[in-house]
C-alpha cells in the first residue's frame, strides 16, 4: 500500500501474517519503505502484533467518525523499527508521522540509522485509509473489524 505521492511516500507491504497454528498467530511481518526529499529508508522485517494492527485500524475508523483525534502503531521489537502516528492537526487534514529505523552491530558500538517522515492527507480520506489498512492486514472475510 502506498501513502503519499510519487516524490514522497510510504510503502507498507505485508510479507506474511503468522499462521493460526503458530505462536504469535495473527502477527504481521511488514516491509516498510520511505521515500522523500532524496532520502530512502527500507526495513524488511518490521513485526507488528495482530492486536496492535487491529487497534490501530479501529482507531482510524474512530477518527473518521470524529470520536478520536489520533491513532498510533508501534512494532513489537524493543528497538522500535517503526513508529506511526496519524493525527488531526487541522480540521481539513490529517498527518501521518513516523520514523523508520534500523539498528545493527557496529564496531565499537551499535550503528543506527533512521528516516523521519510526515505525510498530509485530506481528512475525508480517513475512511479510505482505514479500509486500506484493514484490507491489507486483516483477512478480507473478517468484516467485523471494519467499523464505519
PyMOL commands that set and color helices and strands:
alter all, ss='L'
color gray80, all
select helices_A, chain A and resi 50-64+123-137+143-145
alter helices_A, ss='H'
color red, helices_A
select strands_A, chain A and resi 2-4+9-17+28-36+39-48+70-74+82-87+93-104+111-122
alter strands_A, ss='S'
color yellow, strands_A
deselect
rebuild
show_as cartoon
